[in-house]
Amino acid sequence: MLTASMLPLRVVGLLMLLSSLCDADSSCPTELILDPPEVLAEYGGSVMVNCTSEEDIHEGMYWKVGDTDSPVEYVNSVSQSVPLLDWNVTAECKIKLNNTNECSKELEITLFKNPETVNMFPTKHAAAVEGKRYELQCDIDQVAPVQHLIVRWYRDNDNIKTDSYTQPNATRRIESVSFTLAANFSRGENGARFRCEAQLDFGPRGSEPPVVSNVHTVYVHYAPELKNNTEDVSVNKGDDVTLDCGAEGYPAPAFHWLRDGVHLLETTNDLNITLATSAIYSCIATNYLGNVTKKIHVHLKKTNIMEAPAAITTPGPSTPRSCTLVLTPAKIAVRFGDPASVNCSTSDTRFSKIGWEAISGGVTSTDTVVTWTVEQVKDWDTQPLCYIDVNDDPCSITLDITLYQTPDSVSVSALDQGPMVEGTEYRLKCDITNVAPVQKLKLMWYRGGETVHTQMFNDTRRSPGNVSSTLRVTPARDYNGVLFSCGAELHLGLNGSELVPIVTSSSYMAVVHYKPLVKTCPGSYTGVEHEFSIDSLSCEADGNPPPTMQWYHEEELINASKPLTRTQAGEYTAELRNSLGSSNFSVLISIEYGPSFTCAAHPEVKEDDTFQCEADGIPKPVVTWSKRGEEVAAPQRWTKNDGGPYSLKATNKHGQATHELHVDVLYAPVFSGSYSPEVDVILGKNVTFNCSADGHPAPEIKWSYSSGVNVTETTKGRQKSISVTRATSTDAGDYICDATNKVGAVRRTVTLVVQDQPKQKALMAIWWLLIVLAILLILIFIICCYRWKKQGQYTFLTDKANKHGSDIPLTPQANGV
């Protein structure tokens, strides 16, 4: 008997029992060991996994992949190949503990797909402006899973930022994502090269190799700036002078000059003045970001030619016809800062002195040869002049000297932001910095190693300057990945015959976006049933960004990885799509499959009809017939003797099939047995007539007649009989027999004649009487003939004829006496 104090304890125990029963399926009494314990693999392949149990007593183990169970195996270790074609693929090892309970362990599977492409470009079609926000975008195409994606930003070779995907509800499927980098750039960062790298990082499980974007060079635009705002220049009266504005900016500024407030036509950084006079010159340097003004005060003063002037003077050449001076070499090209040496000689001995006038290296001599030598030529406007004084009739000759400097840098950048788009004009800019002399510079544009444009410059300044050239490109899809570059080449010799080695920019790789098109794909294809799937077609699509490809059949989107069956042959259409548009193409798919028979196992064939048991299959199978173990030809027209069992075998290159066939040959009824169209019966007597017929299927026998109580039908096997008992005159008439089956019908008519009985007896008596009389007459005739022959005939016998040697004499016999 339960007491009140024991009741709570019993309730608690009951609850614990129920809890343990509920948890029976959620915990395993034995450990399931998975090998590998987790899977990290690329989408599209497969992986072999194994499950081992330490429990020996169980009702079997198996794998469940997705919704499919593998066969149960009564072992302690089961293996399974898991196809990695579904982003949500699951695999679970299960063990049956008994008929009702089982436990399981799920395999952790992580699928990934490395990015197909990584592209970087500015988010806006605008240049980077000093001090203003500028944004770069990194597009990562076709990557999964994005929650494991790490994006690193680099300026030159320095990692400046690391991004990761932080959006909630990220899926496992393939996605395309974008990241941005925003920064304020200064002019000191002009020409910096940026790139981004995308990498799938799975922590302790490892990481995939990074995919690197194209390199984007940032050119920072800024307003013009002067090295100094004012400048004083002193020159000799009548000398020429070159004024330098000394402004720099990006883009390179345009220049405008004023003299005492009056506008001049010159638009270059340098202003060449002939026969200088005192004046105030103003230089205005302008680009789209602003302008600056520089004032230069030009003063006249007496200048000793042996001293270096404050401004670079350019004495005009003076070569009288009678001047006998000869320069060796007559023309030189010197790199800025390099040494130079030129001899000046004369054949006239009447001179009082000979010498060189120059900013540096000036010298006089009384010899017929004087040499101008400079350790380092560092004056851009130097024009050494050799002079001679003959009998107070001076003459001079100016050295043709070209002072040059190869560019500090040659670079290519894009004026239009973002990637190129097929068919849309795009501008590339080549910047050449700090080169001299510009007028001897030849700029060349290259596309993939081919020269596509050349340009010369008319700038007459001697000092280094910056120049640029714009190449207008209307890209085609073939330009994607093509390298553009520009080169600077100085032509320094006579007629440009002497060249300084070319300076070439780094390459600018064109990223061209274009609509998708199919690159290669068969117009038709034949696959094998249950083996071929649409995604196994060798179809390659071309497009940038890389297009997605979706397949449709009968206007319905399909799973391209699912194997096809024979009923799914037909036209399949692929739709290619990216951000610029879409295109499609079609493939006619034929499906081959092994043989199979579709005809019934027990067909019925009408006699003299045709029947063929064809096998279905592509290619068309070859069918052989066998009957009772011997190969036979299939009947063309079937007869009743052709029926029976047959064994059929169909073969093509995909296999063979067999079929057991029993053919029933059907034929119309045919009457059998004797037949008399008319039957006589004596009144009151009994008569029976039969009707039987052969046919397949067995015919139905039916008599048609005027029914009477004394007429009965009986059936025995396939024979149906009519019996008339004690026939009467009303029984006379036609009795019709019909034999019918589903092939045909036949009819037979029997006429029953009923005769009276007396007439019949009299007739029979007459017949018997006639028969007796005939017999008597025959006997009488025979007797008469015999007696006539015996009358008057004798027989004589000789002694020799007496075999017994009797001596009895022969006596005549007559009439037997």
C-alpha positions in Angstrom: 0.0 0.0 0.0 1.4 3.4 -1.0 1.7 6.0 1.6 1.4 9.8 0.9 5.2 10.3 1.5 6.1 7.7 -1.2 3.9 9.1 -4.0 6.2 12.0 -5.0 9.1 9.7 -5.3 7.2 7.3 -7.6 6.1 10.3 -9.8 9.7 11.5 -10.1 10.9 8.0 -11.1 8.2 7.7 -13.7 9.2 11.1 -15.2 12.9 10.0 -15.3 11.9 6.8 -17.1 9.9 8.7 -19.7 12.8 11.1 -20.2 15.2 8.2 -20.7 12.8 6.6 -23.3 12.5 9.9 -25.1 16.3 10.3 -25.3 16.8 6.7 -26.5 17.3 7.8 -30.1 19.4 10.8 -29.4 22.4 9.1 -27.8 24.4 6.2 -28.9 25.6 3.5 -26.5 28.5 2.9 -28.9 30.8 5.4 -30.6 30.6 5.9 -34.3 34.0 6.9 -35.8 34.0 8.8 -39.0 37.0 8.9 -41.4 37.6 11.6 -42.2 35.9 13.2 -39.2 34.9 16.2 -41.4 35.1 17.1 -45.1 36.5 20.3 -46.6 36.3 19.9 -50.4 35.7 21.8 -53.6 32.2 21.7 -55.0 31.7 19.4 -58.0 33.8 16.4 -57.0 33.2 13.5 -54.6 34.7 12.1 -51.4 34.9 8.6 -50.0 34.0 8.4 -46.3 34.1 5.5 -43.8 32.1 4.8 -40.6 33.3 2.3 -38.0 31.5 1.0 -34.9 33.0 -0.7 -31.9 29.8 -2.4 -31.2 29.7 -6.0 -32.5 26.0 -6.7 -31.7 23.7 -4.7 -33.9 21.2 -5.1 -36.7 23.3 -3.5 -39.5 24.9 -0.2 -40.5 24.3 2.1 -43.4 24.8 5.7 -44.7 22.1 8.2 -45.5 23.2 10.7 -48.1 20.6 13.4 -48.6 17.3 11.5 -48.8 18.9 8.2 -50.0 19.7 5.3 -47.8 22.5 2.9 -48.8 22.0 -0.8 -48.4 22.2 -2.1 -44.8 25.5 -4.0 -44.2 25.9 -6.4 -41.3 29.5 -5.4 -40.6 31.4 -3.0 -38.2 32.6 -0.7 -40.9 30.8 0.8 -43.9 32.2 3.1 -46.7 30.3 5.4 -48.9 31.1 7.7 -51.9 29.4 11.1 -51.3 28.9 13.2 -54.5 29.6 16.9 -53.8 27.0 18.3 -56.3 24.6 19.8 -53.8 25.6 22.8 -51.7 23.3 21.5 -48.9 24.6 17.9 -49.1 24.3 15.9 -45.9 25.8 12.5 -45.0 24.9 10.6 -41.9 26.2 7.2 -40.6 23.5 5.1 -38.9 23.6 1.9 -36.9 20.5 -0.2 -36.0 20.7 -1.2 -32.4 17.5 -3.4 -32.7 14.3 -3.5 -34.7 13.0 -0.2 -33.2 16.0 1.8 -32.2 19.0 3.3 -34.1 21.5 6.0 -33.6 23.5 8.1 -36.0 26.4 10.5 -36.4 26.4 13.3 -39.0 29.4 14.1 -41.1 30.3 17.8 -41.2 30.7 18.8 -44.8 32.0 22.2 -46.0 32.0 22.8 -49.8 33.8 25.7 -51.4 34.6 27.3 -54.7 37.5 29.6 -55.2 36.7 32.9 -57.0 36.7 32.7 -60.8 37.9 36.3 -61.1 38.8 39.3 -58.9 38.5 42.7 -60.5 39.3 46.1 -59.1 38.2 49.5 -60.4 37.1 53.0 -59.1 33.5 53.2 -58.1 33.0 56.5 -59.9 34.1 57.8 -63.3 36.1 60.5 -61.7 39.8 61.0 -60.9 41.3 61.0 -57.5 41.6 64.5 -56.3 44.0 65.5 -53.5 42.2 65.8 -50.2 38.9 64.3 -51.5 37.4 60.9 -50.8 38.2 58.4 -53.5 36.8 54.9 -53.5 38.0 51.6 -55.1 35.8 48.6 -55.5 36.9 44.9 -55.5 34.5 42.5 -57.2 34.8 38.8 -56.4 32.9 36.7 -58.9 31.6 33.1 -58.3 32.8 32.3 -54.8 31.5 30.1 -52.0 31.0 30.1 -49.1 31.3 33.9 -48.7 31.3 33.7 -44.8 34.9 32.3 -45.1 36.1 35.0 -47.6 38.9 37.3 -46.6 39.8 40.3 -48.8 43.2 42.0 -48.4 44.0 45.4 -49.9 47.5 46.4 -51.0 49.1 49.7 -51.8 52.3 48.8 -53.8 53.3 45.8 -51.6 52.0 47.0 -48.3 48.8 45.5 -46.8 46.7 48.4 -45.8 43.3 46.8 -45.0 41.6 43.4 -44.5 37.9 42.8 -45.1 35.7 39.9 -44.4 32.1 39.0 -45.2 29.9 40.0 -42.2 26.4 39.9 -43.8 23.9 37.8 -41.8 22.1 34.8 -43.3 24.9 34.0 -45.7 24.2 31.0 -47.9 26.4 28.1 -48.9 25.8 28.7 -52.5 28.0 30.5 -55.1 27.7 34.3 -54.9 29.4 37.3 -56.3 30.3 40.0 -53.7 32.0 43.4 -53.6 34.1 45.3 -51.1 35.2 48.9 -51.2 38.3 50.9 -50.1 37.8 54.6 -49.4 40.8 57.0 -48.8 42.0 60.6 -49.2 45.1 60.7 -51.3 47.9 63.3 -51.4 50.1 64.2 -54.4 52.9 62.3 -52.8 50.8 59.1 -53.5 50.5 59.9 -57.2 51.3 56.8 -59.1 50.6 54.4 -56.2 49.6 50.9 -57.4 46.6 49.2 -55.7 45.4 45.6 -55.8 43.1 43.3 -53.8 43.4 39.6 -53.1 40.5 37.3 -52.3 41.1 34.2 -50.2 39.0 31.5 -48.6 40.2 31.0 -45.1 38.9 28.0 -43.1 41.0 28.7 -39.9 42.7 25.6 -38.5 41.5 23.6 -41.4 43.6 25.6 -43.9 43.1 28.1 -46.6 43.0 28.2 -50.4 45.5 30.1 -52.6 44.5 33.8 -53.0 43.1 35.1 -56.3 44.7 38.4 -57.2 43.0 41.3 -59.0 44.4 43.5 -61.7 46.6 46.4 -60.6 45.1 49.8 -60.6 47.4 52.9 -60.6 46.0 55.9 -58.8 46.9 59.3 -60.3 46.2 62.1 -57.9 45.0 65.3 -59.4 45.9 68.6 -57.7 45.8 72.3 -58.5 48.9 74.0 -60.0 51.5 75.1 -57.5 54.5 77.5 -58.0 58.0 76.8 -56.8 58.2 80.5 -56.1 55.7 83.3 -56.6 58.1 86.0 -58.0 61.5 86.1 -59.6 64.0 88.7 -60.7 65.9 88.2 -63.9 68.8 90.4 -65.1 69.9 90.3 -68.7 72.1 92.3 -71.1 70.5 94.6 -73.4 69.8 93.0 -76.7 70.2 89.5 -75.4 67.6 86.7 -75.7 66.2 85.2 -72.5 64.0 82.2 -71.6 61.6 82.7 -68.7 60.4 79.6 -66.7 57.0 79.7 -65.1 58.0 76.9 -62.7 54.5 75.6 -62.0 53.5 72.0 -61.6 50.1 70.3 -61.2 48.2 67.3 -62.3 46.8 67.3 -64.9 49.6 69.3 -66.3 48.5 73.0 -66.3 47.9 75.2 -69.3 50.0 78.3 -69.4 49.1 81.9 -70.3 51.6 84.8 -70.4 51.2 88.6 -70.0 53.8 91.4 -70.6 53.0 94.5 -68.6 49.4 93.4 -68.5 49.2 92.7 -72.2 48.2 89.1 -73.3 50.8 87.2 -75.2 50.2 84.2 -77.5 52.6 81.8 -75.9 51.0 78.9 -74.0 54.0 76.9 -72.8 55.8 76.7 -69.4 58.8 78.6 -70.9 58.7 82.0 -72.6 61.5 82.8 -75.1 62.2 86.5 -75.3 64.3 88.0 -78.2 66.2 91.3 -77.5 64.9 91.5 -74.0 63.9 94.8 -72.4 62.9 95.6 -68.9 59.3 94.5 -68.3 57.1 92.6 -65.9 55.9 89.2 -67.1 53.0 87.3 -65.6 52.6 83.5 -66.0 49.2 82.1 -65.2 49.1 78.2 -64.8 45.6 76.7 -64.9 44.0 73.3 -64.7 40.5 72.2 -63.9 41.2 72.4 -60.1 42.5 76.0 -60.0 45.1 78.5 -61.1 48.2 80.3 -59.8 50.0 83.4 -61.1 53.8 84.0 -61.1 55.4 87.4 -61.7 58.9 87.7 -63.3 60.7 91.0 -63.3 63.2 91.4 -66.2 65.9 94.0 -65.6 68.6 95.2 -68.1 72.2 95.5 -67.0 75.7 95.4 -68.4 76.9 91.8 -68.3 80.5 90.6 -68.6 80.4 87.7 -71.1 82.8 85.7 -69.0 80.5 85.7 -66.1 77.5 83.5 -65.8 74.4 85.7 -66.3 71.5 85.6 -63.9 69.4 84.5 -66.8 70.4 82.1 -69.5 71.4 84.2 -72.6 71.5 82.9 -76.1 73.8 84.9 -78.3 72.8 84.7 -81.9 75.0 82.8 -84.2 77.3 84.7 -86.3 79.3 83.0 -89.0 80.7 85.4 -91.6 81.5 83.9 -94.9 85.2 84.5 -94.4 85.2 82.9 -90.9 87.7 80.1 -90.9 86.6 78.5 -87.6 85.9 74.8 -87.5 84.3 72.9 -84.7 85.1 69.2 -84.0 82.6 67.7 -83.6 80.3 70.2 -85.2 77.3 68.9 -83.3 77.0 67.1 -79.9 74.3 65.6 -77.7 75.2 65.5 -74.0 73.2 63.9 -71.1 72.5 66.5 -68.5 75.3 66.4 -65.9 77.8 64.5 -68.2 81.1 66.0 -69.3 81.6 67.6 -72.8 84.6 68.6 -74.9 84.7 70.3 -78.3 87.7 71.6 -80.3 87.6 74.9 -82.1 90.4 75.4 -84.7 91.3 77.9 -87.5 93.6 77.7 -90.5 94.1 81.5 -90.4 97.3 82.5 -88.7 96.6 86.2 -88.7 94.4 86.2 -85.6 95.2 87.9 -82.4 93.2 85.6 -80.2 90.8 82.7 -80.3 88.5 81.5 -77.5 85.3 80.1 -76.2 82.5 82.2 -74.6 80.2 80.0 -72.4 78.4 80.1 -69.1 81.0 77.6 -67.9 84.2 76.5 -69.5 85.1 79.8 -71.2 88.7 80.0 -72.4 91.0 82.1 -74.7 94.2 81.0 -76.5 96.7 82.1 -79.0 97.0 78.6 -80.5 95.2 77.6 -83.6 93.2 75.1 -81.6 91.2 75.9 -78.4 89.1 73.3 -76.5 85.9 73.9 -74.6 85.8 71.4 -71.8 83.2 71.0 -69.0 83.2 68.3 -66.3 79.4 68.4 -65.9 77.0 70.2 -68.2 74.3 71.5 -65.9 72.9 74.6 -67.7 70.0 73.8 -69.9 70.4 77.0 -71.9 74.2 76.8 -72.5 75.3 77.6 -76.1 79.1 77.8 -76.2 80.4 80.2 -78.8 83.9 80.0 -80.4 85.2 83.3 -81.6 88.4 84.6 -83.3 89.7 88.1 -83.9 91.5 88.5 -87.2 92.9 92.0 -87.9 90.1 93.5 -85.8 87.6 91.6 -87.9 86.0 89.2 -85.4 84.0 86.2 -86.4 82.4 83.4 -84.3 80.5 80.2 -84.5 78.0 78.7 -82.0 78.2 75.1 -81.0 75.1 73.1 -81.9 74.7 71.3 -78.6 71.7 69.3 -77.5 71.4 68.8 -73.8 69.1 65.9 -73.0 67.6 64.0 -70.1 65.7 60.7 -70.3 62.3 60.7 -68.6 62.2 60.1 -64.9 59.0 58.1 -65.4 56.7 56.9 -68.1 53.3 55.7 -67.0 49.9 54.7 -68.3 46.7 55.4 -66.5 43.0 55.4 -67.4 41.1 58.7 -67.8 37.8 56.9 -67.6 37.0 55.1 -64.5 35.9 51.5 -64.1 36.6 48.6 -66.5 36.4 49.0 -70.3 33.1 48.1 -71.9 33.0 46.5 -75.4 32.1 49.1 -78.0 32.4 52.1 -75.7 35.2 54.5 -76.1 37.8 54.5 -73.4 40.7 56.9 -72.9 44.2 55.9 -71.7 46.8 58.5 -70.8 50.5 58.3 -71.1 52.4 60.6 -68.7 56.1 61.3 -69.4 57.8 63.3 -66.6 61.0 65.3 -66.6 62.2 64.8 -70.1 64.3 67.1 -72.4 64.3 68.2 -75.0 60.6 67.7 -75.6 60.8 68.6 -79.3 63.0 65.6 -80.0 60.7 63.2 -78.1 58.8 60.6 -79.9 56.0 58.9 -78.0 54.7 55.5 -79.0 51.6 53.6 -77.9 51.7 49.8 -77.8 48.9 47.3 -77.7 50.2 43.8 -76.9 53.6 44.6 -78.4 52.1 46.2 -81.6 52.6 49.9 -82.2 49.2 51.5 -82.6 50.0 55.3 -82.4 53.0 57.6 -82.4 53.2 61.3 -81.5 55.8 64.0 -81.7 55.8 67.3 -79.8 56.4 70.9 -80.9 57.5 72.2 -77.5 60.7 74.3 -78.1 61.8 74.5 -74.4 65.3 73.2 -73.6 64.7 72.4 -70.0 62.9 69.2 -68.8 59.2 69.2 -68.9 56.2 66.9 -68.5 54.2 65.8 -71.5 51.2 63.5 -71.9 49.3 61.8 -74.7 45.8 60.4 -74.8 44.9 57.2 -76.6 41.3 56.7 -77.5 40.4 53.0 -77.5 37.1 51.4 -78.6 37.7 48.0 -77.0 36.6 44.7 -78.4 36.3 41.6 -76.3 39.6 40.4 -77.7 41.2 43.3 -75.8 40.4 41.8 -72.4 43.7 41.0 -70.7 45.7 42.8 -73.4 48.6 44.9 -72.1 48.8 48.6 -73.1 52.0 50.5 -72.7 53.7 53.6 -74.0 57.4 54.4 -74.7 59.4 57.6 -74.9 62.3 57.8 -77.4 64.6 60.7 -77.9 65.9 61.4 -81.4 69.1 63.4 -80.8 71.4 63.1 -83.8 71.4 64.7 -87.2 68.0 64.1 -88.7 67.3 61.9 -85.7 69.7 59.2 -86.6 71.1 58.8 -83.1 68.8 57.2 -80.6 68.8 57.2 -76.9 67.5 53.8 -75.5 63.7 53.9 -75.2 62.0 54.2 -71.8 58.8 52.2 -71.6 56.0 52.4 -69.1 54.8 49.5 -67.1 51.9 47.7 -68.7 48.3 48.5 -68.2 46.2 45.4 -68.4 42.8 46.1 -70.1 39.8 44.7 -68.3 37.1 44.6 -70.9 33.5 43.8 -69.9 31.4 42.3 -72.7 28.2 40.5 -73.2 28.3 36.7 -73.0 28.6 34.5 -76.0 29.1 30.8 -76.4 32.7 30.0 -77.3 32.5 26.3 -78.1 29.6 23.9 -77.9 28.4 21.1 -80.2 25.1 21.7 -82.1 24.0 18.2 -81.3 25.2 15.5 -78.9 24.4 11.8 -78.2 24.6 10.6 -74.6 23.9 7.4 -72.8 20.8 7.1 -70.6 21.5 7.5 -66.8 25.1 8.4 -67.5 24.9 11.7 -69.5 23.9 15.0 -67.9 23.7 18.4 -69.6 26.6 19.9 -67.5 29.0 17.3 -69.0 28.7 19.0 -72.4 31.9 20.6 -73.6 30.3 24.0 -73.7 32.5 27.0 -73.0 31.0 30.5 -72.5 32.9 33.7 -73.0 31.9 36.9 -71.2 33.2 39.4 -68.7 32.1 39.4 -65.9 32.0 35.6 -66.3 28.4 34.7 -67.2 26.2 32.3 -65.4 24.8 29.5 -67.5 21.3 28.0 -67.0 19.7 25.3 -69.1 16.1 25.0 -70.1 14.1 22.2 -71.7 10.7 22.8 -73.1 10.9 26.3 -71.5 11.4 24.8 -68.0 14.6 25.4 -66.0 16.4 22.1 -65.3 19.0 20.7 -63.0 21.9 20.4 -65.4 23.7 17.9 -63.3 20.9 15.3 -63.2 21.4 12.4 -65.6 18.9 12.2 -68.5 16.6 9.4 -69.5 15.3 8.4 -72.9 12.1 10.4 -72.5 14.2 13.6 -72.0 15.8 13.7 -75.4 15.2 16.8 -77.4 16.4 20.4 -77.7 18.0 22.1 -74.7 18.7 25.8 -74.6 21.4 27.5 -72.5 21.0 31.0 -71.3 24.2 33.0 -70.7 23.8 36.1 -68.6 26.1 38.7 -67.0 25.6 42.4 -66.0 25.9 43.5 -69.6 23.2 41.3 -71.2 22.4 37.7 -72.1 22.5 35.3 -75.1 21.4 31.8 -75.7 22.1 28.8 -77.8 20.6 25.4 -78.3 21.9 21.8 -78.4 19.9 18.9 -79.8 20.3 16.0 -77.4 19.9 12.3 -78.4 19.8 9.6 -75.7 21.0 6.1 -76.4 20.0 3.2 -74.2 20.2 -0.5 -74.0 17.5 -2.9 -75.5 14.2 -3.7 -73.8 11.1 -5.5 -75.0 7.7 -3.8 -74.8 5.5 -6.5 -76.4 3.2 -8.7 -74.3 4.3 -12.1 -73.1 1.2 -13.8 -74.5 0.3 -12.0 -77.8 -2.6 -13.2 -80.0 -2.1 -13.1 -83.8 -4.8 -13.8 -86.4 -3.9 -16.4 -89.0 -2.2 -14.9 -92.0 -1.6 -11.7 -90.2 1.8 -10.1 -89.5 3.3 -9.7 -86.0 6.7 -8.6 -84.9 7.9 -8.3 -81.3 10.3 -5.3 -81.7 12.9 -4.3 -79.1 13.2 -0.7 -78.1 16.7 0.7 -78.0 19.1 3.2 -79.6 21.0 2.1 -81.6 18.3 -0.2 -83.0 18.9 -3.6 -81.4 19.3 -6.8 -83.4 16.6 -9.3 -82.4 17.0 -13.1 -82.7 14.2 -15.7 -82.3 14.5 -19.2 -80.9 11.9 -22.0 -80.6 12.6 -25.0 -78.6 16.3 -24.2 -78.3 16.8 -23.6 -82.0 17.2 -20.2 -83.7 14.4 -19.6 -86.2 13.3 -16.8 -88.4 10.5 -14.7 -87.2 7.4 -15.7 -89.2 6.2 -13.1 -91.7 2.7 -14.5 -92.1 1.5 -16.5 -89.1 -0.2 -19.9 -89.5 -1.8 -22.0 -86.9 1.3 -24.2 -86.8 3.5 -21.2 -85.8 2.0 -20.7 -82.4 3.8 -21.7 -79.3 6.7 -20.5 -77.0 9.6 -18.4 -78.3 12.7 -17.0 -76.7 13.8 -13.6 -78.0 17.2 -11.8 -77.5 17.9 -8.2 -78.4 21.5 -6.8 -78.6 23.0 -3.4 -79.2 26.3 -1.7 -78.0 24.8 -0.8 -74.7 23.8 -4.3 -73.6 21.2 -7.1 -74.3 17.7 -8.1 -73.2 15.8 -11.3 -73.3 12.1 -12.0 -73.6 9.9 -15.1 -73.3 7.0 -15.1 -75.7 4.1 -17.4 -76.2 2.2 -16.6 -79.4 -1.4 -17.7 -79.8 -2.4 -17.9 -83.4 -6.1 -17.3 -83.8 -8.1 -18.7 -86.8 -11.7 -18.8 -87.8 -13.9 -21.9 -87.2 -13.8 -24.9 -89.6 -16.5 -27.6 -89.5 -15.3 -31.1 -88.9 -16.9 -34.6 -89.2 -19.3 -35.9 -91.9 -22.1 -33.9 -93.2 -25.3 -34.6 -95.1 -27.3 -31.6 -96.1 -30.6 -33.7 -95.9 -31.7 -36.3 -93.4 -34.8 -38.5 -93.8 -36.6 -39.9 -90.8 -39.8 -42.0 -90.7 -42.6 -40.6 -88.8 -42.3 -41.6 -85.2 -38.7 -42.6 -85.4 -35.7 -41.0 -83.7 -32.9 -39.1 -85.5 -29.7 -37.4 -84.3 -27.4 -35.1 -86.3 -24.1 -33.6 -85.0 -22.2 -30.3 -85.5 -18.6 -29.8 -84.5 -16.0 -27.2 -85.6 -12.3 -26.5 -85.0 -10.9 -23.0 -84.4 -8.9 -20.8 -82.0 -10.2 -19.7 -79.8 -12.6 -22.6 -79.5 -15.7 -21.6 -81.5 -19.1 -21.3 -80.0 -21.6 -23.9 -81.6 -25.2 -22.8 -81.8 -28.1 -24.5 -83.4 -31.0 -22.5 -84.8 -34.4 -24.3 -85.5 -38.0 -24.3 -84.7 -38.1 -25.6 -81.2 -40.2 -28.5 -80.1 -40.6 -30.5 -77.0 -39.2 -33.7 -78.6 -36.1 -31.8 -79.8 -33.1 -31.7 -77.5 -29.5 -30.4 -77.7 -26.6 -32.2 -76.1 -22.9 -31.0 -75.9 -20.0 -33.3 -75.8 -16.6 -31.5 -76.0 -16.6 -29.3 -79.1 -19.6 -31.2 -80.6 -23.2 -30.1 -80.2 -25.9 -32.6 -81.3 -29.6 -32.3 -82.1 -31.8 -35.3 -81.2 -35.3 -35.6 -82.4 -37.4 -38.2 -80.6 -40.4 -39.7 -82.3 -40.3 -37.4 -85.2 -43.4 -35.7 -86.2 -44.3 -33.7 -89.3 -43.7 -30.5 -87.3 -40.1 -31.5 -86.8 -39.4 -31.3 -90.5 -37.4 -28.3 -91.7 -34.0 -26.6 -91.7 -31.7 -27.0 -88.8 -28.9 -24.4 -88.9 -25.6 -24.8 -87.1 -23.4 -21.7 -86.6 -19.8 -21.9 -85.4 -18.4 -18.5 -84.2 -15.3 -17.1 -82.5 -13.7 -13.6 -82.5 -11.9 -14.3 -85.7 -14.9 -15.3 -87.9 -18.0 -17.5 -88.3 -19.3 -20.4 -90.5 -22.8 -21.8 -91.0 -24.1 -25.3 -92.0 -27.8 -26.2 -92.8 -29.3 -29.7 -92.4 -32.8 -30.3 -93.8 -34.9 -32.9 -91.9 -37.4 -34.8 -94.0 -40.1 -36.8 -92.0 -41.8 -39.7 -94.1 -45.1 -41.6 -93.4 -44.7 -45.3 -92.1 -47.1 -47.4 -94.4 -45.9 -46.2 -97.6 -42.5 -47.0 -96.4 -43.5 -50.7 -95.6 -45.1 -51.2 -99.0 -42.2 -49.9 -100.7 -39.9 -52.1 -98.8 -42.1 -55.2 -99.6 -42.0 -54.5 -103.2 -38.3 -54.2 -103.1 -37.8 -57.5 -101.3 -40.2 -59.3 -103.8 -38.2 -58.0 -106.7 -35.0 -59.2 -105.1 -36.4 -62.7 -104.6 -37.7 -63.0 -108.2 -34.3 -61.9 -109.5 -32.6 -64.6 -107.5 -34.9 -67.3 -108.8 -34.5 -66.4 -112.4 -30.7 -66.5 -112.0 -30.8 -70.0 -110.5 -33.1 -71.4 -113.3 -30.9 -70.0 -115.9 -27.8 -71.6 -114.4 -29.4 -75.1 -114.2 -30.7 -75.0 -117.8 -27.3 -74.2 -119.1 -25.7 -77.0 -117.2 -28.0 -79.7 -118.5 -27.7 -78.6 -122.1 -24.0 -78.9 -122.0 -24.0 -82.5 -120.6 -26.5 -84.1 -123.2 -24.7 -86.3 -126.1 -21.1 -86.1 -124.8 -18.8 -89.1 -124.4 -15.4 -89.7 -122.8 -12.9 -92.3 -124.1 -10.0 -93.4 -121.9 -7.0 -95.3 -123.4 -5.1 -98.0 -121.6 -2.4 -95.7 -121.0 -4.6 -93.5 -119.1 -5.4 -96.2 -116.7 -3.0 -95.6 -113.9 -3.9 -98.8 -112.1 -3.4 -101.0 -115.1 -7.0 -102.1 -115.2 -8.1 -104.2 -118.1 -11.6 -103.2 -117.9 -12.8 -102.1 -121.3 -14.0 -98.6 -121.9 -17.7 -98.3 -122.3 -19.5 -95.4 -123.5 -21.5 -93.2 -121.0 -24.4 -91.2 -121.9 -26.6 -89.2 -119.7 -24.8 -90.7 -116.8 -25.9 -94.3 -117.5 
